[in-house]
Amino acid sequence: MKKNTQWSHLGYSERKKIYEGEDKYFKANPNVTGMAAEDGKVIMNPYSTLTAPERNAVKKNEAFRLKLRDSNVNLDFNVTPEQKEFFGGTEYSSNENAMRETILARIYSGDPSAKATQEQKNILQQILKGFKK
């Protein structure tokens, strides 16, 4: 008999049910593969064609973002011009704190698109030490 196991990371789980507004958002934004939802759950874009390892990386990324939000971590670090350009035209371009969250989450999940600086990697390590306390 197969166990029904629920994915969990950093104390956050995935919500499989996608609400109507989320579904509309995902349909309109197919490049968004997952989200740290307002209810403290990780949700995935049901229209995404990611592989299982890619989906797991996105879930890890979104769980980290939830942990950042719940921990009220001050994200005061420099964003490079290359990173600002990469996120130009996205919702992050007008919200530098969200941009910083996603940069750290991408570093954490191993996403090379973060183009991380050494300062950002060091900050991530400090944050992770704080999470373990």
C-alpha positions in Angstrom: 0.0 0.0 0.0 1.4 3.4 -1.0 1.8 6.1 1.6 0.1 9.4 1.0 3.0 11.7 1.7 2.7 15.5 1.6 5.7 17.6 0.5 7.0 19.9 3.2 10.1 22.1 3.4 11.1 24.6 6.2 7.8 23.9 7.8 5.7 24.8 4.7 3.6 22.5 2.6 2.1 22.5 -0.8 -1.5 23.3 -1.4 -2.7 21.3 -4.4 -6.1 23.1 -4.7 -5.7 26.2 -6.9 -8.3 29.0 -6.2 -10.0 30.7 -9.1 -8.0 33.9 -8.9 -4.7 31.9 -8.7 -5.8 29.8 -11.7 -6.5 33.0 -13.8 -3.1 34.4 -12.7 -1.2 31.3 -13.7 -3.0 31.1 -17.1 -2.1 34.7 -17.8 1.5 34.3 -16.5 2.7 30.9 -17.7 6.3 31.9 -16.9 5.4 31.9 -13.2 5.9 28.3 -12.2 5.0 28.6 -8.5 4.1 31.0 -5.8 4.3 31.6 -2.1 0.6 32.0 -1.5 -1.0 34.4 0.9 -2.3 31.5 3.1 1.3 30.4 3.8 1.3 27.5 1.4 3.3 26.8 -1.7 1.3 26.5 -4.9 2.5 25.4 -8.3 1.3 26.5 -11.7 -0.8 23.6 -13.0 0.0 24.6 -16.6 3.7 24.4 -16.1 5.7 21.8 -18.0 8.6 21.6 -15.5 10.2 18.3 -14.8 9.9 16.8 -11.3 13.4 18.0 -10.2 12.6 21.5 -11.5 9.2 21.5 -9.7 11.0 20.5 -6.4 13.5 23.4 -6.9 10.6 25.8 -7.3 8.8 24.5 -4.2 12.0 24.9 -2.2 12.4 28.4 -3.5 8.8 29.3 -2.6 9.0 27.7 0.9 12.2 29.8 1.5 10.3 33.0 0.5 7.5 32.1 3.0 10.1 31.6 5.7 11.7 35.0 5.0 8.3 36.7 5.2 7.4 34.9 8.5 10.8 35.7 10.0 10.7 39.4 9.2 14.3 39.4 8.0 15.7 42.7 6.9 16.9 42.3 3.4 19.2 45.2 3.0 21.7 44.4 0.3 22.8 45.7 -3.1 21.0 44.4 -6.2 23.3 44.5 -9.3 22.3 46.3 -12.5 22.3 42.9 -14.2 19.8 41.6 -11.7 17.6 44.7 -12.0 17.6 44.3 -15.8 16.7 40.6 -15.5 13.7 41.4 -13.4 12.7 44.5 -15.4 9.1 44.4 -16.6 8.1 41.9 -13.8 6.3 42.7 -10.6 9.7 42.7 -8.9 10.9 45.7 -10.8 8.7 48.0 -8.7 9.2 46.1 -5.4 12.8 45.9 -4.4 12.1 43.9 -1.2 10.3 41.2 -3.3 13.2 41.3 -5.7 15.7 40.7 -2.9 13.5 37.9 -1.6 13.4 36.2 -4.9 17.2 36.6 -5.4 17.9 35.0 -2.1 15.3 32.2 -2.7 16.8 31.5 -6.1 20.3 31.3 -4.6 18.9 29.0 -1.9 17.2 26.7 -4.4 20.3 26.6 -6.7 18.7 28.6 -9.5 21.6 30.1 -11.6 19.4 32.9 -12.8 20.0 34.7 -9.5 23.5 35.7 -10.7 24.5 35.9 -7.1 27.2 38.2 -5.7 29.4 37.0 -2.9 27.7 39.6 -0.6 24.3 38.0 -1.4 25.6 34.5 -0.8 27.1 35.6 2.6 23.7 37.2 3.6 21.9 33.9 2.7 24.3 32.0 5.0 23.7 34.4 7.8 19.9 34.1 7.3 20.1 30.3 7.3 22.1 30.3 10.6 19.3 32.5 12.1 16.6 30.0 10.9 18.4 27.2 12.8 18.2 29.0 16.2 
